[in-house]
Amino acid sequence: NPPVQQPQDISLNPPLLRKAKDELELRVAERTAELVSVNEQLQVELLNRKRIEEALRVSQARFAGILEIADDAIISVDANQRIILFNQGAEKIFGYSAAEVMNQPLGKLLPQQFEEIHRQHVEKFGKSCGKARKMGERREIYGRRADGSEFPGEASISKLEVGGETIFTTILRDISDRKAAQAALERLSHQNELILNSVGEGLCGLDLQANITFVNPAAAKLLGYKIEELIGQSIDTILQQDKSNAEESIGLKSSPIDESLRDGIVHQVRKAIFWRRDGSNFPVEYVATPILRSPTEVAFSGRKSPTKTEIIGAVIAFRDITERQIVERMKDEFISVVSHELRTPLTSIHGSLGMLASGLLSTQPEKSQRLLEIAVDSTERLVRLINDILDVERIESGKVTMAKVSCNAGDLIEQAADTMQAIADKAGVTLSVSTVSAQLWADPDRIIQTLTNLLSNAIKFSSRGDTVWLSAQITAAEDRSSRGEWNSTFSPAQEHTRSGANMKQILFKVKDQGRGIPADKLETIFERFQQVDVSDSRNSEGTGLGLAICRSIVQQHGGKIWVESTLGKGSTFYFTLPLKQSVTNYP
C-alpha cells in the first residue's frame, strides 16, 4: 500500500496562501461584474416595461375614448359569435344598452332572414388568411333595431387572436340617411331628366370654354344632331357654321353667350340665327344664363375659396321662332288688310254723308239717293268684315253651336246659287249649278254660308266671260288625307271607324277658271288671314277669313275641306258632309 499523503497547511506556506487569495478576489470581481450587468439589464427592462405600460394605458384610454365618442357601432364577438363589446355608438344605432346585449348572440342585431348566412360568413372569414375586410361588398347588409325596424348598413370586420381565441370586431355605420338622400337625389335627377326631355325649348349646357356639356332632346332635334354628337363641341358650331353665308349670324367672340361667361350676367337675345347639322339655319330667340358657384360651395369642395362668386359655365335656352315670325308676318298683313278694308268703306261713308250734310245736293235728289246707297253699301261691307272676324273666333273656339236639322242638299245649293247670282252677273261670270237630292243633318244657314263664301271667292278671281261650277254628288266615305287634302279634326283611327264601307257622304265642289293657287299656299290657304297675295285685299274685298270660317263650319259637321289647283288654270274647292243615314247623333 502506498503511503497516505497528509494535507498541507497553507498557512505554513505563504506562496500558496497568496495564490488562493488572488483566485478568490478574481472570482468575487467576476461575480460582482455579472451582478452589475444583470442589474443594468433589469433596470432597462423595467424602464421599457414602464414605457410599454404607459403606452398601453394611453392606447387603452385612446381606444376607450374612441369607443365612447364614435358615432359608428363598434361591436366585438368571441369565437362563438357572442357579443363582448358594445360601444355607445352601437347603443344609439340599435337602441339597446350594452348590458342588454352582452353575451347575447350576434343574431340579436340582425334581421331574422340574415342570421344564418351572416354566421356562416363570419366563420368563413375566421378561417381565411385575411385580417380585415369590408362587409356587404356584394350586396347591402341590414341591421335590426330593438324596436324591430331594419336599416341599411355599411360595415367592416377584423379578427385578432387573443389568448388562443379569435375575437371578431365589426365597425358598422347606419346609412339610412345616405340612402334616403341618394333616393331623393335620384328622384330629383329623374325629375330633372323628365323636365329636360319634355320641355319644348332647346337647352344646352356650356363650360367656361363655351364647349357643350349637355343638351336635351329638343335641342338635338332642333339642331339636327344626335345628343352625343354635340357633347364636347364648341357652341360656335351652332352659332355660326359658315360666316360667308350668314350676315346675321353672331360669332362667338362677340356673342351674348360669351359675354355671359365673362360677366356672369343673364343675356337675352330676341333674334339670332342658329345652324343645323345639314347646313341650314333657322331664327331663334335665346337666353344665356351663367352658372354661378358661391364661395361657400367652393370652400366645401376643398378648393381655395375666392372672395366672390365664381362663374363655372352657362345654360342656353333657345326656341325656334320660325312660326312666330310667320304669325307676326300674318298679323302685320292682317292689320294692313283690315285697315284697308276699314278705311275704304269709312272713306266712302264719310264722303257721302259729308256731301249730304253740306246741303249742296238738296236740289239733286238722284245724286243724294246715290250717295245714300254708297253709304249703305259701305256700312254693309263693314258689318260683313266685323261679322267675319267674330265668326271665325267663335266657331273655332266652339262657342257657336251648329243648329243642325234635317235638310236637303239640293235646296242648300239652289239657295246659295240664288244668293250669288246677282254678283256673278255683275262680274260677267256664268254660274253653272248641278244639284243632287240628298238629306243632310246640318245647320242649313252655315252650309249656305260655306257655299256662298266659296262661290264669292271663285267669282272674285274669275275673269269676265269665265264660268264657275257648283255641283254635288253622293260618294262612299274615304280618308283623303293621303292625297294631301285638308283633314278634319278626327284622328286616322277615328277616320277609319267613321269611314266604314257602308257610310255615304255628299261631296260638294266649287270650280273656277281663275288664276289658281301656288303650290306653297295649298297647305295654308285655310288658315286665318291667309290670301294668295296680300294685294288681293286691295284689288278685291276680303280679309282672308272666309276659308278659315268654311273650314271650321265643315269640321263642326264632321266633314273635310280641301283644294286642288294648278297655277294659271283655276282651282277646285271640295268639302264633304255625311248623309243623314250615316249620322248617329240626330233625333
C-alpha positions as CSV (number, residue, x, y, z in Angstrom):
1,N,0.0,0.0,0.0
2,P,1.3,3.5,-0.9
3,P,1.9,5.8,1.9
4,V,-1.0,8.2,2.9
5,Q,-0.3,11.9,1.9
6,Q,-1.2,14.3,4.6
7,P,-2.8,17.7,3.6
8,Q,-0.6,20.7,3.7
9,D,-1.2,23.6,6.0
10,I,-1.3,26.6,3.6
11,S,-0.8,28.9,6.5
12,L,2.6,27.4,6.7
13,N,3.0,28.1,3.0
14,P,2.8,31.8,2.2
15,P,3.0,31.5,-1.6
16,L,0.1,29.1,-1.7
17,L,-1.9,31.4,0.6
18,R,-1.4,34.4,-1.7
19,K,-2.4,32.3,-4.7
20,A,-5.7,31.3,-3.0
21,K,-6.4,34.8,-2.1
22,D,-5.9,36.1,-5.6
23,E,-8.2,33.4,-7.0
24,L,-10.9,34.3,-4.5
25,E,-10.7,38.1,-5.3
26,L,-10.9,37.3,-9.0
27,R,-14.0,35.2,-8.6
28,V,-15.6,37.9,-6.4
29,A,-14.8,40.6,-9.1
30,E,-16.3,38.4,-11.8
31,R,-19.5,37.7,-9.8
32,T,-19.8,41.4,-9.0
33,A,-19.5,42.4,-12.7
34,E,-22.1,39.9,-13.6
35,L,-24.4,41.2,-10.9
36,V,-23.9,44.8,-12.1
37,S,-24.6,43.7,-15.7
38,V,-27.7,41.8,-14.7
39,N,-28.9,44.8,-12.6
40,E,-28.4,47.2,-15.6
41,Q,-30.4,44.8,-17.8
42,L,-33.1,44.7,-15.2
43,Q,-33.2,48.5,-15.0
44,V,-33.5,48.7,-18.8
45,E,-36.2,46.1,-18.9
46,L,-38.0,47.8,-16.0
47,L,-37.9,51.1,-17.8
48,N,-39.1,49.5,-21.1
49,R,-41.9,47.8,-19.2
50,K,-42.9,51.1,-17.7
51,R,-42.9,52.7,-21.1
52,I,-45.0,49.8,-22.6
53,E,-47.4,50.0,-19.7
54,E,-47.7,53.8,-20.2
55,A,-48.2,53.3,-23.9
56,L,-50.7,50.6,-23.2
57,R,-52.5,52.9,-20.8
58,V,-52.6,55.7,-23.3
59,S,-53.7,53.3,-26.0
60,Q,-56.4,51.9,-23.8
61,A,-57.5,55.4,-22.9
62,R,-57.5,56.4,-26.5
63,F,-59.4,53.3,-27.5
64,A,-61.9,53.9,-24.7
65,G,-62.3,57.5,-25.9
66,I,-62.8,56.3,-29.5
67,L,-65.4,53.8,-28.3
68,E,-67.1,56.5,-26.2
69,I,-67.3,59.2,-28.9
70,A,-67.6,57.1,-32.1
71,D,-70.9,57.5,-33.8
72,D,-70.4,54.2,-35.6
73,A,-71.3,51.0,-33.9
74,I,-68.2,49.1,-32.7
75,I,-69.1,45.5,-31.7
76,S,-66.8,42.6,-30.8
77,V,-67.8,39.0,-30.6
78,D,-66.0,35.9,-29.4
79,A,-65.4,32.7,-31.4
80,N,-69.0,31.7,-30.6
81,Q,-70.3,35.0,-32.0
82,R,-71.5,36.2,-28.7
83,I,-71.2,39.9,-28.0
84,I,-68.4,41.0,-25.7
85,L,-68.1,44.7,-26.7
86,F,-70.9,47.1,-27.5
87,N,-70.0,50.8,-27.6
88,Q,-72.3,53.8,-27.1
89,G,-72.4,54.3,-30.9
90,A,-73.9,50.8,-31.1
91,E,-76.4,51.7,-28.4
92,K,-77.6,54.7,-30.4
93,I,-77.9,52.8,-33.6
94,F,-79.5,49.7,-32.3
95,G,-81.5,51.1,-29.4
96,Y,-80.1,48.6,-26.9
97,S,-77.9,49.3,-23.9
98,A,-74.6,47.4,-23.6
99,A,-76.0,45.5,-20.6
100,E,-78.9,44.2,-22.7
101,V,-76.8,42.6,-25.4
102,M,-73.6,41.4,-23.5
103,N,-73.1,37.7,-24.1
104,Q,-76.1,37.6,-26.4
105,P,-75.7,36.0,-29.8
106,L,-74.9,38.5,-32.6
107,G,-78.1,37.4,-34.4
108,K,-80.0,39.5,-32.0
109,L,-78.8,42.5,-34.1
110,L,-79.7,41.0,-37.5
111,P,-82.9,40.6,-39.4
112,Q,-84.0,37.0,-39.0
113,Q,-83.6,36.1,-42.6
114,F,-80.0,37.1,-42.5
115,E,-78.9,35.4,-39.2
116,E,-77.7,32.1,-40.6
117,I,-76.0,33.4,-43.7
118,H,-74.2,36.1,-41.6
119,R,-73.0,33.5,-39.1
120,Q,-71.6,31.4,-42.0
121,H,-69.8,34.5,-43.4
122,V,-68.1,35.2,-40.1
123,E,-67.0,31.6,-39.7
124,K,-65.6,31.6,-43.2
125,F,-63.7,34.8,-42.5
126,G,-62.3,33.3,-39.4
127,K,-60.7,30.5,-41.4
128,S,-59.4,32.8,-44.1
129,C,-55.9,34.4,-44.2
130,G,-57.1,37.9,-44.2
131,K,-57.1,40.1,-41.1
132,A,-59.8,42.5,-42.1
133,R,-62.3,43.2,-44.9
134,K,-65.2,45.3,-45.9
135,M,-68.6,43.7,-45.5
136,G,-71.5,44.0,-47.9
137,E,-69.3,44.3,-51.0
138,R,-71.6,42.1,-53.0
139,R,-74.9,43.3,-51.5
140,E,-76.2,45.7,-48.9
141,I,-76.2,44.5,-45.3
142,Y,-79.0,45.2,-42.8
143,G,-79.3,45.6,-39.0
144,R,-82.3,45.2,-36.7
145,R,-83.0,47.7,-34.0
146,A,-84.6,47.0,-30.6
147,D,-88.0,48.1,-32.0
148,G,-87.8,45.6,-34.8
149,S,-87.2,48.1,-37.6
150,E,-84.5,47.3,-40.1
151,F,-81.9,49.7,-41.6
152,P,-79.2,49.5,-44.2
153,G,-75.6,49.5,-43.0
154,E,-72.0,49.7,-44.2
155,A,-69.6,47.6,-42.2
156,S,-66.0,46.3,-42.0
157,I,-64.8,43.3,-39.9
158,S,-61.4,42.4,-38.5
159,K,-60.1,39.5,-36.3
160,L,-57.5,39.2,-33.6
161,E,-56.0,36.2,-31.8
162,V,-56.1,36.9,-28.0
163,G,-55.0,34.1,-25.7
164,G,-55.6,31.5,-28.3
165,E,-59.1,32.7,-29.0
166,T,-60.3,34.6,-32.1
167,I,-62.0,37.9,-31.4
168,F,-64.1,39.5,-34.3
169,T,-64.7,43.2,-34.3
170,T,-67.2,44.9,-36.6
171,I,-67.5,48.6,-37.2
172,L,-70.9,49.4,-38.6
173,R,-72.4,52.7,-39.9
174,D,-76.2,53.3,-40.3
175,I,-76.5,54.6,-43.9
176,S,-80.3,55.2,-43.8
177,D,-79.9,59.0,-44.2
178,R,-77.4,58.5,-47.0
179,K,-79.7,56.0,-48.8
180,A,-82.6,58.5,-48.4
181,A,-80.5,61.3,-49.7
182,Q,-79.4,59.1,-52.6
183,A,-83.0,58.2,-53.4
184,A,-84.0,61.8,-53.2
185,L,-81.2,62.8,-55.5
186,E,-82.1,60.0,-57.9
187,R,-85.7,61.2,-57.9
188,L,-84.6,64.8,-58.4
189,S,-82.3,63.7,-61.2
190,H,-85.1,61.7,-62.8
191,Q,-87.5,64.6,-62.5
192,N,-84.9,66.9,-64.0
193,E,-84.3,64.5,-66.8
194,L,-88.0,64.3,-67.4
195,I,-88.2,68.0,-67.5
196,L,-85.3,68.3,-69.8
197,N,-86.7,65.6,-72.1
198,S,-90.2,67.0,-72.1
199,V,-89.5,70.7,-72.3
200,G,-90.1,72.1,-75.8
201,E,-87.2,74.6,-75.7
202,G,-83.7,73.6,-76.6
203,L,-81.3,73.6,-73.7
204,C,-77.5,73.5,-73.9
205,G,-75.0,73.5,-71.0
206,L,-71.6,75.1,-71.6
207,D,-68.3,75.1,-69.7
208,L,-66.1,78.1,-69.4
209,Q,-64.5,77.4,-72.8
210,A,-68.0,77.5,-74.3
211,N,-67.9,73.8,-75.1
212,I,-71.2,71.9,-74.9
213,T,-71.5,69.7,-71.7
214,F,-75.1,68.6,-72.1
215,V,-78.1,69.1,-74.4
216,N,-81.7,68.0,-74.1
217,P,-83.5,66.0,-76.8
218,A,-85.4,69.1,-78.0
219,A,-82.1,70.9,-78.7
220,A,-80.7,68.0,-80.5
221,K,-83.8,67.7,-82.7
222,L,-83.9,71.4,-83.5
223,L,-80.3,71.3,-84.5
224,G,-80.5,68.0,-86.4
225,Y,-77.8,66.3,-84.3
226,K,-77.7,63.3,-82.1
227,I,-77.0,64.2,-78.5
228,E,-73.7,62.5,-78.4
229,E,-72.5,64.4,-81.5
230,L,-73.0,67.8,-79.7
231,I,-71.2,66.9,-76.5
232,G,-67.8,68.5,-76.4
233,Q,-68.5,70.7,-79.5
234,S,-68.0,74.4,-79.3
235,I,-71.2,76.5,-79.2
236,D,-69.8,78.2,-82.2
237,T,-70.8,75.1,-84.2
238,I,-74.4,76.2,-83.9
239,L,-73.9,79.9,-83.6
240,Q,-72.1,80.3,-86.9
241,Q,-71.2,77.4,-89.2
242,D,-70.4,79.4,-92.4
243,K,-69.7,83.1,-91.8
244,S,-69.7,83.9,-95.5
245,N,-73.3,82.7,-95.9
246,A,-74.8,84.4,-92.8
247,E,-74.7,88.1,-92.5
248,E,-77.0,87.9,-89.4
249,S,-75.0,85.2,-87.7
250,I,-73.2,86.0,-84.5
251,G,-69.6,85.0,-84.0
252,L,-68.6,83.5,-80.6
253,K,-66.1,86.4,-79.8
254,S,-68.9,88.9,-79.8
255,S,-71.9,86.8,-78.8
256,P,-74.0,87.4,-75.7
257,I,-73.2,83.8,-74.7
258,D,-69.5,84.7,-74.5
259,E,-70.4,87.9,-72.5
260,S,-72.4,85.8,-70.0
261,L,-69.4,83.5,-69.5
262,R,-67.3,86.7,-68.8
263,D,-69.5,88.9,-66.8
264,G,-71.9,86.5,-65.1
265,I,-75.0,88.4,-66.3
266,V,-78.1,86.9,-68.0
267,H,-78.3,88.0,-71.6
268,Q,-81.5,87.7,-73.7
269,V,-81.4,87.8,-77.5
270,R,-84.7,88.3,-79.3
271,K,-83.4,87.3,-82.7
272,A,-80.4,85.3,-83.8
273,I,-79.5,82.6,-86.3
274,F,-78.6,79.0,-85.3
275,W,-77.2,76.5,-87.7
276,R,-78.3,72.9,-88.2
277,R,-76.1,69.9,-88.9
278,D,-77.2,69.9,-92.6
279,G,-76.0,73.5,-93.1
280,S,-79.4,75.1,-93.0
281,N,-80.2,77.8,-90.5
282,F,-83.3,79.0,-88.6
283,P,-84.2,82.0,-86.5
284,V,-84.2,81.7,-82.7
285,E,-84.5,83.7,-79.6
286,Y,-82.4,82.6,-76.6
287,V,-81.4,83.3,-73.1
288,A,-77.8,82.8,-71.9
289,T,-77.8,82.3,-68.1
290,P,-74.5,81.9,-66.3
291,I,-73.9,79.1,-63.9
292,L,-72.5,80.5,-60.7
293,R,-70.9,78.9,-57.7
294,S,-70.8,80.8,-54.4
295,P,-67.7,81.0,-52.2
296,T,-69.3,78.6,-49.7
297,E,-69.8,75.9,-52.3
298,V,-66.2,76.3,-53.4
299,A,-65.0,76.0,-49.8
300,F,-66.9,72.8,-49.3
301,S,-65.4,71.4,-52.5
302,G,-61.9,71.6,-50.9
303,R,-60.6,74.2,-53.3
304,K,-59.3,77.6,-52.2
305,S,-62.2,79.8,-51.5
306,P,-62.4,83.0,-53.6
307,T,-63.8,86.3,-52.3
308,K,-66.6,86.5,-54.9
309,T,-69.0,84.2,-56.8
310,E,-67.3,82.1,-59.4
311,I,-68.6,81.6,-63.0
312,I,-68.3,77.9,-64.0
313,G,-70.4,77.8,-67.2
314,A,-73.7,78.8,-68.7
315,V,-77.0,77.4,-69.8
316,I,-78.5,78.4,-73.2
317,A,-82.3,78.1,-73.6
318,F,-83.5,78.7,-77.1
319,R,-86.6,78.3,-79.2
320,D,-87.2,78.2,-82.9
321,I,-89.2,81.4,-83.8
322,T,-89.9,80.5,-87.4
323,E,-93.6,80.0,-86.7
324,R,-93.7,83.1,-84.5
325,Q,-92.3,85.2,-87.4
326,I,-94.9,83.7,-89.7
327,V,-97.6,84.7,-87.2
328,E,-96.1,88.1,-86.8
329,R,-96.0,88.5,-90.6
330,M,-99.6,87.3,-90.8
331,K,-100.6,89.8,-88.1
332,D,-98.9,92.6,-90.0
333,E,-100.6,91.5,-93.2
334,F,-103.9,91.2,-91.3
335,I,-103.5,94.7,-89.9
336,S,-102.7,96.0,-93.3
337,V,-105.7,94.2,-94.9
338,V,-108.2,95.1,-92.1
339,S,-107.0,98.8,-92.0
340,H,-107.5,98.9,-95.8
341,E,-110.9,97.2,-95.5
342,L,-112.0,99.6,-92.8
343,R,-110.6,102.7,-94.3
344,T,-112.2,102.2,-97.8
345,P,-115.8,102.0,-96.7
346,L,-115.3,104.6,-94.0
347,T,-113.9,107.0,-96.5
348,S,-117.0,106.3,-98.8
349,I,-119.4,106.8,-95.8
350,H,-117.6,109.9,-94.7
351,G,-117.6,111.4,-98.1
352,S,-121.2,110.6,-98.9
353,L,-122.6,111.8,-95.6
354,G,-120.4,114.9,-95.8
355,M,-121.9,115.8,-99.2
356,L,-125.4,115.2,-97.9
357,A,-124.8,117.2,-94.8
358,S,-123.4,120.1,-96.7
359,G,-126.8,120.8,-98.3
360,L,-125.3,121.2,-101.7
361,L,-127.4,118.4,-103.2
362,S,-130.7,119.4,-101.7
363,T,-131.9,120.2,-105.2
364,Q,-130.5,117.0,-106.7
365,P,-132.4,114.1,-105.2
366,E,-131.0,111.5,-107.6
367,K,-127.4,112.3,-106.6
368,S,-128.4,112.3,-102.9
369,Q,-130.1,108.9,-103.3
370,R,-126.9,107.5,-105.0
371,L,-124.7,108.8,-102.1
372,L,-127.1,107.2,-99.6
373,E,-126.8,103.9,-101.5
374,I,-123.0,104.2,-101.4
375,A,-123.1,104.8,-97.6
376,V,-125.4,101.8,-97.1
377,D,-123.2,99.5,-99.2
378,S,-120.1,100.6,-97.3
379,T,-121.9,100.1,-94.0
380,E,-122.9,96.6,-95.0
381,R,-119.3,95.9,-96.0
382,L,-118.1,97.0,-92.6
383,V,-120.7,94.8,-90.9
384,R,-119.6,91.8,-93.0
385,L,-116.0,92.4,-92.0
386,I,-116.8,92.6,-88.3
387,N,-119.0,89.5,-88.6
388,D,-116.3,87.5,-90.3
389,I,-113.8,88.4,-87.6
390,L,-116.3,87.5,-84.9
391,D,-117.5,84.3,-86.7
392,V,-114.1,82.7,-87.1
393,E,-113.2,83.3,-83.5
394,R,-116.5,82.0,-82.1
395,I,-116.7,79.0,-84.4
396,E,-113.0,77.9,-83.9
397,S,-113.4,78.2,-80.1
398,G,-116.5,76.1,-80.1
399,K,-118.7,78.9,-78.8
400,V,-121.1,78.6,-81.7
401,T,-123.4,75.6,-81.6
402,M,-124.5,74.3,-85.0
403,A,-128.3,74.3,-85.2
404,K,-128.5,71.0,-87.1
405,V,-131.7,69.9,-88.7
406,S,-132.7,67.6,-91.5
407,C,-132.2,69.5,-94.8
408,N,-131.9,68.7,-98.5
409,A,-128.5,69.3,-100.1
410,G,-130.2,70.4,-103.4
411,D,-132.1,73.1,-101.7
412,L,-129.0,74.4,-100.0
413,I,-127.2,74.5,-103.3
414,E,-130.0,76.4,-105.0
415,Q,-130.3,79.0,-102.2
416,A,-126.5,79.6,-102.3
417,A,-126.6,80.0,-106.1
418,D,-129.6,82.4,-105.9
419,T,-127.7,84.5,-103.4
420,M,-124.6,84.8,-105.6
421,Q,-126.4,85.1,-109.0
422,A,-126.5,88.9,-109.0
423,I,-122.9,89.1,-108.0
424,A,-121.9,86.7,-110.8
425,D,-124.0,88.7,-113.3
426,K,-122.3,91.9,-112.3
427,A,-118.9,90.3,-112.7
428,G,-119.8,88.9,-116.1
429,V,-119.3,85.3,-114.8
430,T,-121.5,82.4,-115.7
431,L,-122.7,80.4,-112.7
432,S,-123.3,76.7,-113.6
433,V,-125.2,74.7,-111.0
434,S,-125.8,71.0,-110.7
435,T,-127.8,69.8,-107.8
436,V,-128.4,66.5,-106.1
437,S,-131.2,65.4,-103.8
438,A,-129.8,64.0,-100.6
439,Q,-130.8,64.5,-96.9
440,L,-128.3,66.0,-94.6
441,W,-128.2,66.5,-90.8
442,A,-126.7,70.0,-90.8
443,D,-127.1,73.7,-89.9
444,P,-128.5,75.0,-93.2
445,D,-127.5,78.6,-92.7
446,R,-123.9,77.6,-92.0
447,I,-123.7,75.3,-95.0
448,I,-125.1,78.1,-97.2
449,Q,-122.6,80.4,-95.7
450,T,-119.8,78.0,-96.7
451,L,-121.1,77.6,-100.3
452,T,-121.5,81.4,-100.7
453,N,-118.0,82.0,-99.4
454,L,-116.5,79.5,-101.9
455,L,-118.7,80.9,-104.7
456,S,-117.7,84.5,-103.8
457,N,-114.0,83.7,-104.0
458,A,-114.4,81.8,-107.3
459,I,-116.3,84.8,-108.8
460,K,-113.9,87.3,-107.4
461,F,-110.9,85.7,-109.0
462,S,-112.5,84.9,-112.3
463,S,-112.3,87.0,-115.4
464,R,-115.3,88.3,-117.3
465,G,-116.7,85.5,-119.5
466,D,-115.4,82.7,-117.2
467,T,-117.6,80.0,-115.8
468,V,-117.9,79.0,-112.1
469,W,-119.3,75.5,-111.5
470,L,-121.2,74.5,-108.3
471,S,-122.1,70.8,-108.0
472,A,-122.6,67.9,-105.6
473,Q,-122.6,64.1,-105.7
474,I,-123.0,61.2,-103.3
475,T,-119.9,59.2,-102.7
476,A,-118.6,56.5,-100.4
477,A,-116.8,57.9,-97.4
478,E,-113.0,57.6,-97.6
479,D,-109.9,59.1,-96.0
480,R,-108.5,61.7,-98.4
481,S,-105.6,62.7,-96.2
482,S,-103.2,60.6,-98.2
483,R,-103.8,62.8,-101.2
484,G,-102.7,65.9,-99.2
485,E,-106.3,67.0,-98.7
486,W,-107.3,69.0,-95.7
487,N,-108.2,66.7,-92.8
488,S,-110.9,67.2,-90.2
489,T,-110.2,67.1,-86.5
490,F,-110.5,63.3,-86.3
491,S,-107.5,61.1,-85.8
492,P,-106.7,58.4,-88.5
493,A,-108.1,55.7,-86.3
494,Q,-111.4,57.7,-85.8
495,E,-111.5,58.4,-89.6
496,H,-111.3,54.6,-90.3
497,T,-114.1,54.0,-87.9
498,R,-116.2,56.8,-89.3
499,S,-115.4,56.0,-92.9
500,G,-116.7,52.4,-93.0
501,A,-117.7,50.8,-96.2
502,N,-121.4,51.4,-95.5
503,M,-121.1,55.1,-94.9
504,K,-122.1,57.6,-97.5
505,Q,-121.3,61.3,-97.9
506,I,-122.1,64.1,-100.1
507,L,-119.2,65.8,-101.9
508,F,-119.7,69.5,-102.8
509,K,-117.5,71.0,-105.5
510,V,-116.9,74.7,-106.5
511,K,-114.7,75.0,-109.6
512,D,-113.4,78.2,-111.3
513,Q,-111.2,79.2,-114.2
514,G,-109.3,81.8,-112.3
515,R,-105.5,82.2,-111.8
516,G,-105.1,79.3,-109.5
517,I,-103.2,78.9,-106.2
518,P,-99.5,78.4,-105.9
519,A,-98.5,75.0,-104.5
520,D,-96.8,76.5,-101.4
521,K,-100.1,78.1,-100.5
522,L,-102.3,75.0,-100.7
523,E,-101.3,73.9,-97.2
524,T,-102.0,77.3,-95.5
525,I,-104.9,78.7,-97.6
526,F,-107.4,77.6,-94.9
527,E,-105.6,79.4,-92.1
528,R,-106.8,82.7,-90.7
529,F,-105.9,85.9,-92.7
530,Q,-104.3,83.8,-95.4
531,Q,-104.6,85.0,-99.0
532,V,-102.8,84.1,-102.2
533,D,-101.4,87.6,-102.2
534,V,-101.8,90.5,-99.9
535,S,-102.6,92.6,-102.9
536,D,-105.8,90.5,-103.2
537,S,-107.4,92.5,-100.5
538,R,-106.6,95.7,-102.3
539,N,-107.9,94.6,-105.7
540,S,-110.9,92.8,-104.2
541,E,-112.8,93.0,-101.0
542,G,-111.6,90.4,-98.5
543,T,-109.8,89.8,-95.2
544,G,-108.5,86.2,-95.7
545,L,-111.0,84.9,-93.1
546,G,-113.6,83.3,-95.4
547,L,-111.8,80.0,-95.9
548,A,-111.0,79.7,-92.2
549,I,-114.7,80.1,-91.5
550,C,-115.5,77.5,-94.1
551,R,-113.0,75.0,-92.6
552,S,-114.4,75.5,-89.1
553,I,-118.0,75.0,-90.2
554,V,-117.2,71.8,-92.2
555,Q,-115.2,70.4,-89.3
556,Q,-118.1,71.1,-86.9
557,H,-120.2,68.9,-89.2
558,G,-117.7,66.1,-89.2
559,G,-116.6,66.7,-92.7
560,K,-113.4,67.7,-94.6
561,I,-112.5,70.5,-96.9
562,W,-109.6,70.8,-99.3
563,V,-108.5,72.4,-102.6
564,E,-106.8,71.2,-105.8
565,S,-105.3,73.8,-108.0
566,T,-102.9,74.4,-110.9
567,L,-101.4,77.8,-111.1
568,G,-102.9,79.7,-114.1
569,K,-105.6,77.1,-114.7
570,G,-108.1,77.6,-111.9
571,S,-108.9,76.0,-108.6
572,T,-111.5,73.4,-107.3
573,F,-112.6,73.5,-103.7
574,Y,-114.2,70.4,-102.2
575,F,-115.9,69.7,-99.0
576,T,-117.8,66.6,-97.7
577,L,-120.6,66.1,-95.3
578,P,-122.0,62.8,-94.0
579,L,-125.5,61.9,-95.2
580,K,-128.3,61.8,-92.7
581,Q,-128.4,58.0,-92.5
582,S,-124.7,58.0,-91.7
583,V,-125.1,60.2,-88.7
584,T,-126.0,58.6,-85.4
585,N,-126.4,61.7,-83.2
586,Y,-129.7,63.2,-84.6
587,P,-133.2,62.6,-83.1
